[in-house]
Every structure is written in C-alpha cells, then in structure tokens.
Amino acid sequence: MTNEQINIAIAEACGWEKEFYDYADIADYCNDLNAMHEAEKLVKEEQIVPYISALHEVVLGCPNSYDEEPSFWHNDVFDLCYTTARQRAEAFLRTMGKWEEASK
C-alpha cells in the first residue's frame, strides 16, 4: 500500500467517512508517531497480541505468534520500541484486517 492509501485506511478505521472529509485533513500516520499513537488507542485488549505479532513480522521480517507468554522480551523488545510510524501503520492495518498487498 502507498502512504496515501495507508493514511486513508487508518483514518477510516478511526471513524472518518469518505464523503465527509478532505484528504488534506487526514493525519500523516506513516510519518507521525503521535498520529499513530492516537490510532493505536483503537487496538482492543484482544487485539494486543495480534498487533505485537504483526509489528514483529513487519519490523523483524519473520512471523511470530505470542499466543502464550511472550518469549521475545530479551531479544526483540528493544527493536520493537524503535519502530517507525510507517511500520506501526502497517502492523495496525494488518491487525484490523485492512492491509492490502500491492498489486503485481
């Protein structure tokens, strides 16, 4: 997805309706950690583990599932703390089921 597509998808997940907004008013979720922080507030308790798993895959390039007690704390948590807004945006949309793979 392009940054513009990501920003629109997150805005819609945050309650924006297409017919009522101007694209210029949408936050730049791909480049603004504060905007992503606000979007991340929508992650429900039952979505926290899938969100962390999606973030792990986006950042470290390998899928992981933390269905049980996370075992990654010693190695990967530092990397996850320094994720970019773009990485968080992708993981957020994957968690919400709104991520679209690029067309070939």
VOVO-701760 format. One record per residue: x, y negated, z of N, C-alpha, C, O in turn. Coordinates in steps of 0.001 Angstrom, whole numbers, padded with zeros to 6 digits, always signed. Layout:
BEGIN
XYZXYZXYZXYZ
...
END
This chain:
BEGIN
+000838+001178+000000+000000+000000+000000+000889-001250+000000+001971-001259+000587
+000419-002275-000654+001152-003538-000631+000878-004249+000687-000059-003903+001407
+001696-005238+000994+001474-006007+002214+000092-006652+002210-000585-006678+003237
-000324-007167+001067-001648-007793+000973-002756-006781+001254-003704-007081+001979
-002638-005583+000681-003634-004538+000920-003661-004141+002399-004726-003919+002974
-002483-004056+002996-002387-003712+004419-003055-004790+005270-003846-004485+006162
-002731-006052+004987-003310-007148+005761-004834-007149+005666-005520-007361+006666
-005361-006916+004475-006815-006890+004284-007426-005711+005038-008443-005868+005713
-006811-004531+004927-007350-003338+005600-007363-003523+007117-008325-003129+007776
-006319-004110+007672-006286-004330+009116-007310-005395+009507-007993-005253+010521
-007419-006452+008717-008416-007487+009005-009817-006876+009044-010621-007199+009918
-010097-005996+008093-011405-005337+008063-011582-004428+009285-012671-004352+009852
-010510-003742+009685-010580-002898+010886-010826-003744+012133-011402-003272+013113
-010383-005000+012082-010571-005919+013205-011922-006640+013149-012216-007484+013995
-012735-006301+012152-014074-006864+012105-014349-007889+011024-015476-008369+010905
-013345-008234+010234-013569-009177+009140-014427-008501+008086-014260-007312+007812
-015328-009241+007505-016162-008724+006422-015787-009436+005131-015708-010664+005095
-015557-008669+004073-015043-009193+002803-015751-010441+002328-015109-011414+001932
-017060-010419+002363-017807-011528+001793-017770-012802+002635-018242-013850+002194
-017214-012719+003843-017237-013870+004731-015864-014462+005046-015768-015343+005900
-014819-014014+004396-013522-014590+004731-012754-015013+003495-012991-014531+002387
-011843-015912+003719-010925-016376+002703-009604-015641+002956-009133-015583+004092
-009015-015088+001909-007775-014330+002078-006689-015140+002782-005834-014572+003461
-006718-016441+002626-005706-017292+003260-005844-017289+004774-004892-017626+005478
-007014-016913+005289-007249-016918+006734-006839-015618+007419-006854-015534+008647
-006480-014619+006645-006116-013315+007215-004711-013385+007796-003800-013944+007186
-004552-012818+008965-003228-012772+009603-002265-011951+008752-002681-011061+008010
-000993-012254+008867+000046-011522+008145+000539-010385+009036+001616-010467+009628
-000252-009338+009123+000049-008213+010013+001385-007554+009680+002031-006989+010563
+001796-007619+008438+003045-006959+008028+004294-007697+008503+005382-007121+008522
+004152-008940+008881+005312-009736+009277+005174-010424+010628+006089-011125+011061
+004050-010234+011291+003789-010946+012536+003496-009950+013662+002413-009369+013720
+004464-009760+014548+004287-008820+015660+003145-009246+016584+002474-008393+017165
+002918-010544+016724+001812-010999+017562+000472-010582+016967-000430-010166+017695
+000339-010690+015655-000898-010263+014991-001090-008759+015151-002203-008295+015398
+000000-007992+015012-000107-006536+015192-000443-006194+016634-001170-005233+016886
+000064-006949+017567-000268-006715+018979-001776-006845+019189-002383-006045+019900
-002368-007851+018570-003816-008030+018677-004550-006859+018025-005529-006358+018579
-004092-006424+016868-004732-005290+016175-004592-004014+017004-005529-003221+017089
-003430-003818+017611-003194-002606+018403-004134-002498+019602-004314-001411+020150
-004723-003593+020005-005699-003552+021100-006936-002745+020705-007708-002333+021570
-007127-002520+019413-008255-001723+018929-008013-000222+019050-008948+000569+018926
-006772+000172+019289-006444+001590+019430-007077+002089+020723-006749+001632+021818
-007989+003035+020566-008696+003584+021729-007808+004578+022458-006816+005063+021912
-008172+004874+023689-007372+005770+024515-007101+007100+023818-005981+007608+023871
-008112+007664+023168-007934+008951+022492-007110+008833+021211-006748+009848+020616
-006809+007604+020781-006004+007392+019577-004551+007064+019901-003736+006927+018989
-004216+006937+021164-002852+006541+021532-001825+007580+021088-000809+007228+020490
-002078+008835+021371-001126+009884+020975-001018+009975+019448+000097+010042+018933
-002141+009981+018699-002005+009967+017239-001274+008718+016728-000522+008798+015757
-001492+007570+017374-000800+006350+016954+000704+006478+017172+001489+006133+016289
+001108+006967+018332+002537+007145+018601+003135+008163+017633+004260+007990+017163
+002381+009227+017334+002861+010226+016371+003025+009611+014986+004012+009880+014301
+002057+008780+014567+002148+008119+013261+003319+007151+013241+004039+007069+012246
+003515+006427+014317+004640+005499+014406+005963+006252+014333+006905+005811+013675
+006021+007385+015010+007222+008234+014971+007525+008645+013533+008672+008578+013090
+006496+009070+012808+006700+009507+011424+007131+008352+010534+008023+008516+009702
+006514+007185+010696+006856+006019+009881+008290+005574+010154+009038+005285+009220
+008674+005518+011418+009979+004982+011796+011105+005984+011593+012157+005643+011052
+010884+007217+012027+011962+008202+012020+011895+009168+010842+012802+009976+010644
+010810+009082+010052+010715+009875+008837+010395+011337+009031+010514+012120+008089
+009999+011723+010208+009642+013117+010415+008363+013194+011241+008195+012466+012219
+007475+014078+010837+006223+014193+011588+006471+014771+012966+007387+015566+013176
+005650+014361+013880+005744+014888+015231+004367+014800+015849+003605+013880+015550
+004049+015726+016690+002763+015723+017368+003016+015782+018855+003719+016668+019341
+002449+014852+019566+002626+014789+021001+001333+015194+021692+000768+014437+022481
+000879+016393+021383-000358+016883+021988-000164+017183+023458-001113+017137+024240
+001049+017486+023830+001358+017764+025230+002197+016611+025749+002277+015559+025115
+002804+016801+026870+003669+015769+027435+004755+015413+026418+005471+016303+025957
+004893+014137+026059+005906+013769+025067+007311+014181+025501+007719+013966+026642
+008029+014771+024567+009386+015212+024868+010420+014314+024202+011617+014603+024235
+009959+013234+023603+010847+012373+022837+011447+011231+023648+012271+010480+023127
+011056+011084+024904+011426+009889+025658+012920+009591+025651+013316+008432+025530
+013734+010592+025777+015168+010350+025900+015818+009921+024596+016800+009180+024623
+015304+010360+023465+015974+010099+022199+015311+009029+021348+015998+008171+020793
+014001+009063+021236+013327+008257+020232+012635+007012+020753+012326+006118+019965
+012386+006921+022028+011596+005806+022534+012277+004468+022261+011597+003472+022011
+013574+004430+022303+014288+003184+022025+014018+002728+020598+013769+001547+020357
+014068+003668+019649+013784+003335+018250+012349+002847+018091+012093+001919+017323
+011417+003459+018803+010013+003077+018684+009751+001700+019291+008819+001012+018874
+010547+001296+020254+010384-000030+020857+010735-001145+019880+010239-002265+020008
+011575-000848+018923+012047-001867+017990+011422-001739+016604+012039-002112+015606
+010215-001219+016541+009548-001099+015249+009158-002469+014732+008869-003384+015503
+009155-002594+013424+008765-003853+012799+007246-003953+012737+006536-002968+012938
+006769-005136+012460+005329-005338+012297+004821-004466+011147+003737-003890+011245
+005585-004362+010066+005182-003563+008903+005053-002090+009288+004099-001429+008877
+005990-001574+010063+005927-000175+010497+004717+000054+011401+004031+001069+011277
+004460-000871+012293+003299-000757+013170+002003-000822+012357+001044-000107+012645
+001987-001684+011341+000799-001828+010499+000497-000516+009781-000656-000087+009725
+001527+000117+009234+001309+001400+008549+000819+002465+009525-000136+003184+009231
+001462+002568+010674+001041+003567+011666-000384+003295+012137-001163+004228+012333
-000726+002028+012319-002070+001646+012743-003097+002124+011711-004096+002747+012071
-002851+001832+010438-003806+002237+009399-003873+003751+009253-004941+004296+008974
-002755+004436+009436-002782+005901+009398-003646+006440+010547-004429+007370+010357
-003499+005861+011709-004274+006284+012873-005767+006046+012665-006595+006862+013068
-006102+004929+012039-007505+004577+011812-008101+005269+010579-009283+005100+010276
-007267+006053+009867-007741+006747+008678-007953+005815+007501-008768+006105+006626
-007233+004695+007463-007415+003694+006413-006188+003556+005500-006181+002722+004594
-005168+004358+005733-003949+004272+004914-004208+004905+003553-004791+005985+003465
-003776+004235+002500-003900+004765+001153-002515+004886+000540-001763+003913+000486
-002186+006072+000083-000891+006286-000559-000874+005536-001891-001909+005382-002538
+000295+005078-002289+000443+004341-003549+000110+005268-004721+000442+006453-004708
-000545+004708-005720-000866+005468-006936+000401+005679-007736+001293+004831-007761
+000461+006838-008395+001655+007142-009202+001458+006675-010615+002349+006839-011449
END
